[in-house]
C-alpha cells in the first residue's frame, strides 16, 4: 500500500516552502513586515522543552518530598515503636510491682492479723491475770483485816432493876413504859483494839409481825445516838474501848412501849411482862483502827417463857436475831 504523504508532499513531489511572504501593502503604500512560520515553530519548541524541564524538575521535587515523607514517617514509626517497647517494659515492671505490692500487702495483712490476734489474746490473758491478782489481793486484804480486826461478842445480860412508869408528853398520855436496867458483858475476841463502842436496846413484845418489821430498829437508833455524840446536842463523849482479849461488864438500860396509840406499836402489857412474853433486842456499834464501823445485833429473852418470872427475871440468848459484821 503506497505511503501517503501529508503536509509537505503533493502528488509525490515536495512542495517548496516559501521563506517569506510578500509584504503587505498598506493603504498608504507602505509595506508591513511579518514573522515567518519557522520562527514561530522554534519558539513553540523552546517553550515546550522548557515546560518539560519544569515538569521533570517538579516530578523530582515531588518524588523527593515523597521519599522524605516516607523517611520521616519511618523515623516517627521507629520512635513510636521504641517508645512502645519502653512503655511495654515499664508496664510489665509496673505490673510486677503491683503484684509484688499485692502479695506483700496480703502477707502484711496476714501477719498483722496474726499479730493482732496474739496481742488481743495476750491482752485478755493480762486482764485475766490482773483480775486474778486483784482478787487474790482483795482476799488477802480481807483475810488480813478479818484476822487482825477486833471482834466484839456479847456474853450475857443480867437484869438488875425493872419498873413500869407512865410517860406524858405535852399533848397526850403515851402510856406505860416497861423499863429494864441491867449489866451487859462484852468481850473482844479479835486481834486489835475496838474503839468508840456504843450500845442500845429496846424491849419488844413477842409478836412475829412486829419483830420482823422492827428487829433491826435498834441499829438505826444506835447510829443516830452515835452521830450526835460529842456535838452541842450531846457534848459528853460516848463509847467504850476494848483491847484484844479484854472483857467488860457495863450498865445498860432500855424500855418498851406499854399501852400507847397504834402509831407507837403494839401493847406491852403487865401480863406479857409477868409471863416473859418479850425480847430485849439490841445493837452495838464499834470501830476498828482503820475507822471502819462494825455492827453486832444481839437478842435476849426471859429464860422461862409463858410462866411467872423471877424477880428480877433471868434472861438467855435468843435463838434468832443474832448477827455481826
C-alpha positions in Angstrom: 0.0 0.0 0.0 1.6 3.3 -1.1 2.6 5.6 1.8 0.6 8.7 2.0 2.5 11.9 2.4 0.9 14.7 4.2 1.8 18.2 4.6 4.9 18.7 2.5 4.2 16.3 -0.3 1.6 16.6 -3.0 1.5 14.0 -5.8 4.8 12.7 -4.7 6.6 15.9 -5.1 7.6 18.1 -2.4 6.1 21.4 -2.1 8.6 24.2 -1.9 8.5 26.3 1.2 8.5 30.0 0.9 10.7 31.6 3.3 8.9 34.9 3.2 5.7 36.3 2.1 5.4 39.4 0.1 5.0 42.4 2.2 1.5 43.6 2.8 0.7 46.8 1.3 -1.0 49.3 3.4 -3.3 51.9 2.3 -0.5 54.4 2.4 1.6 52.4 0.0 4.0 51.2 2.7 4.8 47.6 3.3 4.4 45.9 6.8 6.9 43.2 7.8 5.5 39.8 9.0 7.1 36.9 11.2 8.0 33.8 9.4 6.4 30.4 10.2 9.7 28.8 11.0 10.4 31.4 13.6 7.1 30.7 15.4 7.7 27.0 15.3 11.1 27.3 17.0 9.6 29.5 19.8 6.9 26.9 20.4 9.5 24.1 20.6 11.6 26.1 23.1 8.6 26.7 25.3 7.7 23.0 25.2 11.2 22.0 26.1 11.3 24.5 28.9 7.9 23.3 30.2 9.1 19.7 30.1 12.1 20.7 32.2 9.9 22.3 34.7 7.7 19.3 34.8 10.6 16.9 35.3 12.0 19.2 38.0 8.6 19.3 39.7 8.4 15.5 39.4 11.8 15.2 41.0 10.7 17.5 43.8 7.5 15.5 44.3 9.5 12.3 44.3 12.0 13.7 46.8 9.2 15.1 49.0 7.5 11.7 48.9 10.8 9.9 49.8 11.5 12.4 52.6 7.9 11.9 53.9 8.4 8.2 53.8 11.7 8.5 55.7 10.2 10.9 58.2 7.2 8.6 58.8 9.5 5.7 59.0 11.6 7.5 61.6 8.5 8.5 63.6 7.2 5.0 63.4 10.6 3.7 64.7 10.4 6.3 67.5 6.9 5.2 68.4 7.9 1.6 68.2 10.8 2.3 70.5 8.6 4.2 72.9 6.0 1.4 72.7 8.7 -1.1 73.6 9.8 1.1 76.6 6.2 1.6 77.6 5.6 -2.2 77.4 8.7 -2.8 79.6 7.6 -0.1 82.0 4.1 -1.5 82.1 5.4 -5.0 82.7 7.6 -3.6 85.5 4.6 -1.7 87.0 2.5 -4.9 86.8 5.2 -6.9 88.6 5.5 -4.1 91.2 1.7 -4.2 91.7 1.7 -7.9 92.0 4.6 -7.7 94.5 2.9 -5.0 96.4 -0.4 -7.0 96.4 1.5 -10.1 97.6 3.3 -8.0 100.2 0.0 -6.5 101.3 -1.6 -9.8 101.7 1.4 -11.1 103.6 1.4 -8.0 105.8 -2.4 -8.3 106.3 -2.0 -11.9 107.3 1.0 -11.0 109.6 -1.0 -8.1 111.0 -4.0 -10.3 111.7 -1.8 -12.8 113.5 -0.1 -10.1 115.5 -3.4 -8.5 116.4 -4.9 -11.9 117.4 -1.8 -12.6 119.5 -2.0 -9.1 121.0 -5.7 -9.4 121.8 -5.0 -12.9 123.3 -2.1 -11.6 125.4 -4.2 -8.5 126.5 -7.1 -10.8 127.5 -4.7 -13.0 129.4 -3.1 -10.0 131.1 -6.5 -8.7 132.1 -7.4 -12.1 133.5 -4.1 -12.3 135.3 -4.7 -8.8 136.7 -8.2 -9.7 137.8 -6.9 -12.8 139.4 -4.1 -10.8 141.1 -6.7 -8.2 142.3 -9.0 -11.0 143.6 -6.1 -12.6 145.4 -5.0 -9.2 146.8 -8.6 -8.5 147.9 -8.9 -11.9 149.5 -5.5 -11.4 151.2 -6.5 -7.9 152.4 -9.9 -9.2 153.6 -8.3 -12.2 155.3 -5.8 -9.9 157.0 -8.5 -7.5 158.1 -10.6 -10.3 159.4 -7.7 -11.9 161.2 -6.4 -8.7 162.6 -9.6 -6.8 163.3 -11.4 -6.6 166.6 -14.5 -8.8 167.2 -17.0 -7.8 169.9 -19.1 -10.5 171.4 -22.0 -10.1 173.8 -21.6 -12.7 176.5 -24.7 -12.1 178.6 -27.3 -9.7 180.0 -28.3 -9.6 183.7 -31.4 -7.6 184.7 -30.9 -5.8 187.9 -33.9 -3.5 188.0 -37.4 -3.4 186.4 -40.2 -0.9 186.5 -43.3 0.4 184.9 -43.7 4.1 184.7 -46.1 6.5 183.0 -44.7 8.9 180.4 -46.6 12.0 179.5 -45.9 14.4 176.6 -47.2 17.9 176.3 -50.3 16.8 174.4 -51.2 13.3 175.3 -50.5 10.3 177.5 -48.1 7.9 175.8 -48.9 5.1 178.2 -46.9 2.8 180.4 -43.3 2.1 179.7 -41.6 -1.1 180.9 -38.0 -0.2 181.8 -35.1 -2.5 182.5 -31.7 -1.7 183.9 -29.0 -4.4 183.7 -25.4 -5.4 183.3 -24.2 -6.4 179.8 -20.9 -8.3 179.3 -18.8 -7.6 176.2 -15.6 -9.4 175.1 -13.1 -8.5 172.4 -12.2 -11.8 170.8 -10.3 -10.2 167.9 -6.6 -9.2 167.4 -6.8 -5.5 167.6 -8.4 -2.8 169.7 -12.1 -1.9 169.4 -12.9 1.8 169.7 -16.0 4.1 170.2 -18.3 1.3 171.2 -21.9 2.2 171.8 -25.0 0.1 172.6 -28.7 0.4 172.6 -31.6 -2.0 173.2 -35.4 -2.0 173.1 -38.0 -4.3 174.7 -40.3 -5.7 172.1 -43.4 -7.9 172.5 -43.3 -11.5 171.4 -45.3 -10.8 168.2 -43.9 -12.2 165.0 -45.1 -9.5 162.6 -43.8 -6.7 164.9 -40.4 -8.4 165.4 -39.9 -9.0 161.6 -40.6 -5.3 161.0 -38.7 -3.7 163.8 -36.0 -6.1 165.0 -33.2 -4.0 163.3 -34.6 -0.7 164.6 -32.0 -0.7 167.3 -29.2 -0.5 164.8 -30.7 2.7 163.4 -31.3 4.2 166.8 -27.7 3.4 167.9 -26.4 5.0 164.8 -28.4 8.2 165.5 -27.2 8.4 169.0 -23.7 7.9 167.9 -24.0 10.6 165.3 -24.9 13.3 167.9 -22.2 12.1 170.4 -19.7 14.9 171.0 -21.9 17.6 169.4 -23.6 20.5 171.1 -26.7 18.4 171.5 -24.7 15.8 173.5 -21.3 17.2 174.5 -20.3 14.2 176.6 -18.2 11.6 174.8 -19.8 8.2 174.5 -18.4 4.8 173.7 -16.2 2.1 175.2 -12.7 0.8 174.3 -11.8 -2.9 174.5 -8.4 -4.2 173.9 -7.8 -7.7 172.4 -8.9 -10.5 174.9 -10.5 -7.9 177.2 -13.9 -8.5 178.8 -16.0 -5.6 180.2 -19.2 -5.5 182.2 -21.3 -2.3 181.6 -24.5 -1.0 182.9 -27.2 -0.5 180.2 -30.8 0.4 180.4 -33.8 0.3 178.0 -37.5 0.3 177.8 -40.5 -0.9 175.9 -43.8 0.8 174.9 -46.8 -0.1 177.0 -50.4 1.0 176.5 -50.0 3.5 173.6 -51.7 4.7 170.4 -51.3 2.4 167.4 -48.6 4.6 165.9 -46.3 3.7 168.7 -46.6 -0.1 168.2 -48.4 -2.9 170.0 -49.2 -3.1 173.6 -46.6 -4.5 176.0 -48.9 -5.2 178.9 -48.1 -6.0 182.5 -49.4 -9.6 181.9 -46.9 -10.1 179.0 -44.1 -8.8 181.2 -45.1 -11.0 184.1 -45.2 -14.1 181.8 -41.9 -13.3 180.0 -43.5 -12.7 176.6 -41.0 -10.2 175.3 -37.5 -9.8 173.9 -34.5 -7.5 174.6 -33.2 -6.7 171.1 -30.1 -4.5 170.9 -27.3 -3.3 168.8 -23.6 -2.5 169.5 -21.6 -0.3 167.2 -17.8 0.0 167.3 -14.8 0.9 165.1 -11.5 -0.7 164.3 -8.2 1.1 163.9 -8.9 1.9 160.3 -12.1 3.8 161.2 -14.4 1.1 159.8 -17.7 0.7 161.7 -18.8 -2.8 162.7 -22.2 -3.9 163.9 -23.4 -6.5 166.4 -27.1 -7.3 166.6 -27.9 -9.3 169.8 -31.0 -10.6 171.5 -32.0 -11.9 174.9 -35.3 -13.3 176.2 -36.7 -14.5 179.5 -35.3 -17.9 180.4 -38.8 -19.0 181.5 -41.4 -18.4 178.8 -45.2 -18.1 179.4 -44.8 -18.6 183.1 -44.4 -16.5 186.2 -41.0 -14.7 186.2 -38.4 -14.4 188.9 -37.7 -11.0 190.3 -35.6 -9.9 188.6 -36.2 -12.0 185.5 -33.4 -14.3 184.3 -32.5 -14.0 180.6 -30.9 -16.2 178.0 -29.7 -15.6 174.4 -32.3 -15.8 171.7 -32.1 -18.4 169.0 -32.7 -15.7 166.4 -31.9 -12.1 165.8 -28.1 -12.5 166.2 -25.7 -11.2 163.6 -22.3 -9.3 163.3 -20.1 -7.9 160.6 
